Amino acid sequence: MDQTTLIINRVLPVFLLIGLGAVVRRTGFLSEKTIDDLRKIVVNLALPSVLLISFLGIDLQPAYVLVFIALFVLCTLLLLFGRFLKARLNVQQGYFPFMMTGFEYGMLGVSLFGSAYGLENLGYIAVMDLGHELFIWFVFLAFLLMRRDGLRSPPAVDRRVRCSSVILGILAGLALNLLGLRTVLYEGAVTGGIMATLEFLSQLTIPLMLIIIGYSIRIDPSALRSAGLVIGLRLAILLPLIFVLNAIFIRGLLGLDRGFEAALFTLLILPPPYIVPLYMPPDVPDERRYVNNVLMLYTVVSLVIFAGYFVMNPTL
């Protein structure tokens, strides 16, 4: 298979499945309720299966600790910078700082990286995501709840968040890996069947995610300017930073291979987390519309940027 054919065959399914999601919405083939139920299957069953398998199969290295710390610190600095810019630029949208940090790894990052480079290589971006994931559930969400509830200090993290299926999938994969149980799990009489089941569930992840994303993309043209400000600022910061981090940190200091460079690029071009509207109060329709427009427009931009990157880097 020549390079051009490889690129087309890897990228085209992403856009076709997203387009299928848009067609499903326009034709009324599936209702919003059905899509929400499918999203629950992805987030609570398919995605944790992918993460468990990914972290179980990773060859853990000490360098990954530095990757974890770097991503956690980066996300924290972006949040602080967002708050600084809001005051400096006199931005009226209260949720602007939350649009300047975090990355939609679960619904978009996994589907893009996995469809382009294969689920067997998902461990690269899973390692990149670990520090980011802890930032989202234990820092980002705490400040998001402060904003929603008018609190002056971060609230305690709810037990349901600590026990979220995403976190549990990551921790289970890491724990089983550290215990050296990978071979035992795959070759055991009963555990082998369980692992095969998780493999089947993981195969649902990419097609369902992309259909759901396509179904959800709705952009309000009147809000393009405010959404464009966030996207422009984030990309102006992150795109140069990606190349600096890859050259100096990933390739230089840590000596990691190209898979990690592609993973870092993929993660840092993603839109802010899709969970933001879930933790907004119901009585702020203008803010909700602003956030949804940023997320959806940013998703489209991320797809285009990733497609361009994959054309230049079709293999790991």
C-alpha positions in Angstrom: 0.0 0.0 0.0 1.5 3.4 -1.0 1.7 6.3 1.4 -1.2 8.3 -0.2 -3.5 5.3 0.0 -2.6 4.7 3.6 -3.3 8.3 4.5 -6.7 8.4 2.7 -7.7 5.0 4.2 -6.9 6.2 7.8 -8.3 9.7 7.6 -11.4 9.2 5.5 -13.2 6.9 8.0 -12.9 9.6 10.7 -14.7 12.2 8.5 -17.2 9.7 7.2 -18.3 8.6 10.7 -18.5 12.2 11.8 -20.6 12.9 8.7 -22.7 9.9 9.5 -23.4 11.4 12.9 -24.5 14.7 11.3 -26.8 12.8 8.9 -28.3 10.8 11.8 -29.2 14.0 13.6 -30.6 15.8 10.5 -32.8 12.8 9.5 -34.0 12.2 13.0 -32.8 8.6 12.7 -31.8 8.6 16.4 -33.1 10.9 19.2 -31.0 13.0 21.6 -32.0 10.5 24.3 -30.6 7.6 22.3 -27.3 9.5 21.6 -27.0 10.2 25.4 -27.5 6.5 26.1 -24.8 5.6 23.6 -22.5 8.2 25.2 -23.0 6.5 28.5 -21.9 3.2 26.9 -18.8 4.8 25.5 -17.8 6.7 28.7 -18.7 4.0 31.2 -17.9 0.8 29.4 -16.0 1.1 26.1 -13.5 3.9 27.1 -12.5 2.4 30.4 -11.9 -0.9 28.6 -9.6 0.9 26.1 -7.7 2.6 29.0 -7.3 -0.5 31.1 -6.0 -2.5 28.1 -3.7 0.4 27.1 -2.1 0.9 30.5 -1.9 -2.9 31.0 0.2 -3.2 27.8 2.5 -0.2 28.4 6.1 -0.9 29.1 6.3 1.5 32.1 9.5 3.7 32.3 10.7 6.2 34.9 10.6 8.9 32.3 6.8 8.7 32.3 6.7 10.3 35.7 8.2 13.4 34.2 5.7 13.4 31.5 2.9 13.1 34.1 4.3 16.0 36.1 4.8 18.2 33.0 1.3 17.7 31.7 -0.2 18.4 35.1 1.8 21.6 35.5 1.1 22.7 31.9 -2.7 22.4 32.4 -2.5 24.3 35.7 -0.5 27.1 34.2 -3.0 27.4 31.3 -5.8 27.7 33.8 -4.0 30.5 35.6 -3.1 32.2 32.4 -6.7 32.1 31.3 -7.7 33.9 34.5 -5.0 36.5 33.9 -6.1 37.0 30.2 -9.7 37.4 31.3 -8.8 40.3 33.5 -6.2 41.7 31.1 -8.4 41.6 28.0 -11.6 42.4 29.9 -13.3 39.3 28.5 -17.0 39.3 29.6 -17.6 35.5 29.5 -17.1 34.1 32.9 -16.1 30.7 31.7 -13.3 32.0 29.5 -10.5 30.6 31.8 -12.0 27.1 31.6 -11.8 27.3 27.8 -8.1 28.0 27.9 -7.1 24.8 29.6 -7.8 21.0 29.4 -8.2 18.8 26.4 -11.0 16.5 25.3 -9.0 13.3 25.4 -11.8 10.8 26.1 -14.3 11.6 23.3 -12.0 13.0 20.7 -8.3 12.3 21.5 -8.8 8.5 21.7 -10.9 8.4 18.5 -8.5 10.5 16.5 -5.2 8.9 17.6 -6.7 5.4 17.7 -8.3 5.6 14.2 -5.1 7.1 12.6 -2.4 5.1 14.4 -4.3 2.0 15.6 -5.7 1.1 19.0 -2.6 -1.0 19.7 -0.6 2.3 19.8 -3.0 4.1 22.2 -0.6 3.6 25.0 1.4 6.6 23.7 -1.4 9.1 24.2 -2.6 7.3 27.3 0.7 8.1 29.0 0.5 11.7 27.9 -3.0 11.9 29.3 -2.4 10.6 32.8 -1.3 13.9 34.3 -3.9 15.7 32.4 -6.6 13.4 33.6 -5.8 13.9 37.3 -5.8 17.7 36.6 -9.3 17.6 35.1 -10.9 15.5 37.8 -9.2 17.0 40.9 -8.3 20.6 39.9 -10.3 21.7 36.9 -13.6 20.2 38.2 -13.1 21.7 41.6 -12.7 25.2 40.2 -15.6 24.6 37.8 -17.8 23.7 40.8 -16.6 26.9 42.6 -17.7 28.9 39.6 -21.1 27.2 39.5 -21.8 27.3 43.3 -20.2 30.6 44.1 -17.7 29.1 46.5 -14.5 30.9 47.6 -12.4 27.8 48.0 -12.3 24.5 46.1 -14.9 22.0 47.3 -13.9 18.4 48.3 -13.9 16.2 45.3 -17.1 14.1 45.2 -16.6 10.3 45.7 -18.4 9.7 42.4 -15.6 11.7 40.7 -12.9 9.8 42.5 -14.5 6.6 41.4 -15.2 7.7 37.8 -15.0 4.9 35.3 -12.2 6.7 33.4 -10.0 7.0 36.6 -10.8 3.4 37.5 -9.9 2.1 34.1 -6.5 3.9 34.2 -5.7 2.8 37.8 -6.8 -0.8 37.2 -4.5 -1.0 34.1 -1.6 0.5 35.9 -2.0 -1.7 39.0 -2.3 -4.9 37.0 0.7 -3.8 34.9 2.9 -3.1 38.0 1.9 -6.5 39.4 3.1 -8.2 36.2 -0.2 -9.9 35.5 -0.6 -9.2 31.8 0.3 -12.6 30.6 -1.7 -14.3 33.3 -4.8 -12.3 32.5 -4.7 -13.0 28.8 -3.8 -16.7 29.1 -6.0 -17.7 32.1 -9.1 -19.8 31.5 -11.6 -17.3 32.9 -9.5 -14.1 32.9 -8.7 -14.7 29.2 -12.4 -14.6 28.5 -12.8 -11.4 30.5 -9.9 -9.7 28.6 -11.4 -10.8 25.3 -14.7 -9.2 26.4 -12.8 -5.9 27.2 -11.2 -6.1 23.8 -14.6 -6.4 22.1 -15.9 -3.4 24.1 -12.9 -1.4 23.2 -13.6 -1.9 19.5 -16.9 0.0 20.0 -15.1 3.1 21.2 -13.9 4.8 18.0 -17.0 4.4 15.7 -19.5 5.3 18.5 -17.4 8.3 19.6 -17.1 9.8 16.1 -20.8 9.3 15.4 -21.7 11.0 18.7 -19.3 13.9 17.9 -20.8 14.3 14.4 -24.3 14.3 15.9 -23.3 17.0 18.5 -21.6 19.5 16.2 -23.9 22.5 16.0 -22.3 26.0 15.5 -24.0 29.3 16.1 -22.6 31.7 13.4 -23.4 34.7 15.6 -20.9 33.4 18.2 -18.0 32.7 15.9 -16.1 35.8 16.9 -16.0 35.1 20.7 -15.3 31.4 20.0 -12.6 32.3 17.6 -10.8 34.4 20.2 -10.3 31.4 22.5 -9.3 29.1 19.6 -6.8 31.7 18.3 -5.2 32.4 21.7 -4.9 28.7 22.6 -3.4 27.6 19.3 -1.0 30.6 19.3 0.3 29.4 22.6 0.1 25.6 22.2 1.3 25.0 18.6 4.7 26.6 19.1 4.9 25.0 22.6 4.3 21.5 21.1 7.3 21.8 18.9 9.5 23.1 21.7 8.4 20.4 24.1 8.9 17.7 21.5 12.3 18.9 20.6 13.6 19.7 24.0 11.6 17.6 26.4 10.2 14.5 24.7 13.0 13.8 22.1 15.9 15.6 23.9 15.7 15.2 27.7 13.7 12.0 27.8 14.8 10.3 24.6 11.3 9.0 23.9 10.3 7.8 20.4 8.1 9.5 17.7 5.0 7.9 19.0 5.1 10.2 22.1 5.7 13.2 19.8 2.6 12.4 17.8 0.7 11.8 21.1 1.7 15.1 22.5 0.7 16.9 19.3 -2.7 15.1 19.3 -3.4 15.9 22.9 -2.5 19.6 22.8 -4.6 20.4 19.7 -7.8 19.1 21.2 -10.6 21.4 22.4 -11.4 22.0 26.0 -13.1 19.2 27.9 -16.7 18.5 26.9 -17.7 18.2 30.6 -17.8 21.9 31.1 -21.5 22.4 30.1 -22.5 19.5 32.4 -21.3 21.5 35.5 -22.8 24.9 34.5 -25.9 26.3 36.3 -29.1 26.2 34.2 -29.8 30.0 34.5 -26.8 31.2 32.3 -28.0 30.5 28.7 -25.7 33.0 27.1 -22.6 31.4 28.9 -23.8 28.0 28.0 -24.2 29.0 24.3 -20.7 30.5 24.4 -19.1 27.4 25.8 -20.9 25.0 23.4 -19.9 27.1 20.4 -16.2 27.2 21.6 -16.3 23.4 22.0 -17.9 22.6 18.7 -16.0 25.1 16.6 -12.7 24.0 18.2 -13.6 20.4 17.5 -13.9 21.1 13.8 -10.5 23.0 13.9 -8.9 20.2 15.7 -10.0 17.7 13.1 -8.6 19.7 10.3 -5.2 20.3 12.1 -4.9 16.6 13.0 -5.7 15.5 9.4 -2.9 17.9 8.2 -0.5 16.5 10.8 -1.3 12.9 9.9 -0.7 13.6 6.2 2.8 14.7 7.2 3.3 11.9 9.8 1.3 8.8 8.7 3.4 6.3 10.7 4.9 6.2 14.2 
